Amino acid sequence: MAAKRDMTDEYRVETVDYDSVHISEANEALRSVIADTLPIFRLANTALLVILFVALGIDVTLLVTHVIQPSDRLVNSSVVLALIAATAAEISAIIVAALAKFR
């Protein structure tokens, strides 16, 4: 039984699937790129959300004190839609760049 195991192990060593090794290396490189990019992405989006909430606070303060009218708001639907579109474009650019590099 032990001799059979040695033969099986020897057989596994002799037949190396080079395609899977290549995929594994590309997979590791892709993970490295994402690991480097993700903190920057998170920091940029966190900073954007902080700025948005500060602008929203100023907006509400100006509305409550009647300095501006509701039509003059800083944060309106077009600002929110632009932020959603920018985030989608940012994620798409990261995905396309990663796929282009490792395809």
Beta strands, then each sheet from edge to edge (+ up, - down):
end
